[in-house]
Structure formats: structure tokens, C-alpha cells
Amino acid sequence: MTDQGWNGVRERVRALGELPARGGVFGSHGHKWVLEDPLADGELAELEAQTGVRLPEEYRTFLTRVGAGGAGPAYGLFPVRRVQGRWRWEGDGADLADPSMLARPFPDRGPDSAEREALLAVRPEEEDFDDIEEFDDAIEAWDERWGALIFAPERTAGAVVISHLGCAQREWLIVSGPHRGTVWSDWRADDGDLVPLLGRAGEPVTFARWYTDWLREAELTARRPAGGA
């Protein structure tokens, strides 16, 4: 999406935040319909210089035309801010992304499924232990093995967390590699993996599609007559 493609989006979000039924949009109590100020061109350049990666076009033009974060899908679009001279994304789980790996291609496949299933098969169950402390020790050791396999930093190289859906489920924007510019859903908290967000025809959803689809649906929800289906 070009700069012009974002024309009117910031105003549409502001108008939504003034509607009486705005609270019916999922997650709006989190972002409160507030969009942060857009980044200046120099700030974007500094962000990209520090991370060593040119962000996907749709996202970088959003940052300079609409806002650096705030109102958006689910509980909002994670803002990117300069803190003590360094740029970073802020939000629940934003620290899962390793800034030093953003220029590396995002791996489209996670851990070997057989290895994952084998580890799940030996997850300790409380009813199998007579002593609760023994269970606590066993599940802590298992969690370390699971985390090292599923949440290894290499799994999300070339990606940043952009939104929190609740219950430790998040969405990532791929910034490097063949999937650059697309959004992926993170189901690892439910023993799953990262999977691409797909449209109705099975096409990958890009950042602009992700945001504008949410905006259209939010407008329909907030303008729906009281008691309407």
C-alpha cells in the first residue's frame, strides 16, 4: 500500500472512537481508540538503521502516515517507540522478538513435528505423582525443554510481534525473507506453532489487509443498530 492508500484511515479510527457503540468492538478497551503520532521520516530511518532491516512497505508507510501504533486489531497494534535512544516495540510479548535477528530470513517451519509430539507425550501430569513437590520439579524441567524447542529465538528470526489476542496468543509481522510483509498467528501457547494468516481464498494476509479488514469490521460493529444481528 502506498502512502496515499492510507489516506483517511487515521480519521476513520478517530471517528470510530466517538461512536456510542465503540465499546462493542473486541479489544477496544485495551487501545481505547488512541493512535500514536506517526513517525517522522528521520525517525523511521533511525529505526531501520538500528534494526538493520528495511520494514515492509505497507507497514513503514503506516508508521509515517497513520501512527506508530495504538488502535488496531484485537488489543491494538504494538507501538514502536524510542526509549533511551533505542527503538523497540512495546506490548505483551513484544520482547519475544530478538531485534538482533530481524534481518535474518523468517523460517516458515518450526521444530520437527515428531520431536514436538514426542516431547508432548512425556509431559508430566499431576495425577501421576504422589508428591506435589516432585510434580513441580518435573513440570519445571519439562517446561525448560519445551521452551527451548518451541520458543527458541531462531523460530521468530525476521519477525516482530504486532498484536496480542489474549491468552498468550499473538500475531507477528514478518519483516525479512520470502514471507516478508505477511502476518502470522502464534498458537504456541496452545501447543501449536506459528501459522500464516490466510484470506478466504487461501492467500497470505499482508499488513495492510490485516489492518483495513479490522477497520471495516470495527465500523460495521460500532454502527450496528442496538439489538441488531
N, C-alpha and C positions, 0 to 999 in steps of 0.2 A: 504494500500500500504506500502510495506517495504521500508527501506532506499534505497535499490537497485532499487526499482521501480521508483525512481525519477532521476535515472542516466540520464544525458544528457539534462534534462529539462532546467536547467539554461542556458546551451549553446544554446539550441534551441531558447530561448527567446532573448538572445543576438544577435543571427543571424538574427532573425526577425527584430530587431531594426535597422539593417543595410540595409534592403531591400528598394529600391526606393519607393515601393508602400505601405510601412508600415503605412502611414497616412490614408489608406483606411479602417483600422480596427477600428471599433467603440470604442470610448473612449480612443484611444491611445494617443491623445493629452493631456490627463489627467495624465497618468502614464509615458508617454514618454519612454516606454520600459526599464525603470530602475527597477532593483530588488535590494532590500536592502541586506546587508550581512546576511548570515544565523546566527542564534543564536548558541552560544556555548552551550554544554550540561549543564554547570553550570547556564547559563542564563535561559535556559528552565526550569530547576529545580527551580530556584528562582521565575520565572513567575508563575509556578504551585503552589508553596508554598504560594505565596501571594494571589492567587485567590482561593485557596482551592480546586482545581479541576485538575484531570489529563485530558489533552486535548485529543480529538480523535486521534487515531494513525496516520491516513493519514495526518492530519493537523500538528501534532507535528513533524513528520518526514520531512514534507515540510519545517517547520521552521528551522530545523537544517541542511537540505540537499540543499534546493533551496534558500530560503531567508525569511526574517522576514516580507515581504510584498512588494508591488510595482506592477509591470506589472502583469496584470491578467484580468479577465472578466470585462466588462463594463469599468468604470474609474479606475479600478485597485483593487488589494487586499489590504485592510486596513493594514497598518503596525502596529506591536506591538513593543512599544519602552519603555525604562526605562526613566522616567522623574522625576528628583529629588528623585531618589531612589525607585520609584514606577512604576510598569509596567502597561501600558494601551494601548488600541487600539486607533488609531487616524484616523479620516476621517469624512466625512459629515454624521452626525447621529450616530457616534460611541458612543457618550455619552448617547444614548438611552438605552444601556445595563447597568445594575447595577452590578458592579463587586462583590458586596456582595451577589448576588443571583446566581452566576454561578454554585454552587454546588447543587442547587435545581433542581429537575426534570423539564424539559420544559413541559408546559401544551399544549397538542395537540389541545385543543379547546379554542377559545376566549370567549368573552362575549355572553350571551344568545342572539340568533338571534332576538327573539321577542322584547327584551329590546332595541337592537340596532335599529331595524326598527321603534319602537315607538318613539325613540329619533330623528331619521332622519325625521319622519313625522311632527315634530313640529319645524324643523329648520327654523328660521326667514328668510323671503325673503324681499329684499329691497322695492319691489313694494307694499308691504303691509303696509308700514309706510309713513306717511306724513312728518315726521321729520327725517332727516338723523342721527341726534344725537341719537334719540330713537332707530333707527335701529342698530347703532353701539353698543349701550348699550346692546340691546337684543342679537345680534350675539356674543358679547363678553361673555355674561353669558352662552349662549348655547355652545360656544366653550369650556368653562371650564367643562361643564357637559360631553361633547363628549370626551374631552381629558382624563378625569378621568375614563371614561368607556373603551375607546379603547386603550389608551396609558398607562394604569396602569402598573407600573413596574413588577407586578406579571405575566403579559401576556408574557413577554420575559425572565422570570427566566430561567437559564440554557442555555442561548444563547448569542452569540456576533455578532455584525454587522460586516460583512467582505467586503461588496462592496456597492457602490452607483450606481444605474442605471440611475439617473437623475429624476427630477420632484418629489423628495421626496420618490422615490421607492428604496427599498434596499433589500439586501439579508443577511440572518442570517445563522450562523453555530450553530447547536445545540451541546452543549458540555456536557449535563447531561440528564439522563432519557432514556426512551425507544427509542427515536429518535436520540440519540447521534450519531454524525458523519454525519448527513444529512444536506442538505441545504434547507432553506425555503425562499420563496419570500414574501415580505411585501407590501401589497396593501392598507394599512390603510389610506394613503393619498388620496385614491380614494374611500373612504367609504367601503373598503373591510376589509380583515383580513390577517393574516399570513397563507400561504398555502404551503404544501411541493412541492418542485421542483421534477417533475417526468420525467422519461425517456420515450421512445417511447412505451414500454410495460407496462407503469404504475408503474415501480419500482422507489423507492426513489433514488434520486441522492445524492451520497456521495461527500465529499470534493474533493477527487482525480478525480472522474468522472467529477465534475463541472469544475475543473481547466484544466484537459487534453482535455476535449471536446472543451473548449475555445481555447486552444493552437492549436489543429488540425485545427479548423475552421479559426483561425487567419492566420495560414500558408497557407491555401488554398486561402484566400482573398488576402494576400500580394504577393502571387506568381502568381495570375491570370493575364494572359496577358492583356495589356491595351485594353479596349474596349470589353473584353470578358464578357460572361454572367455569 
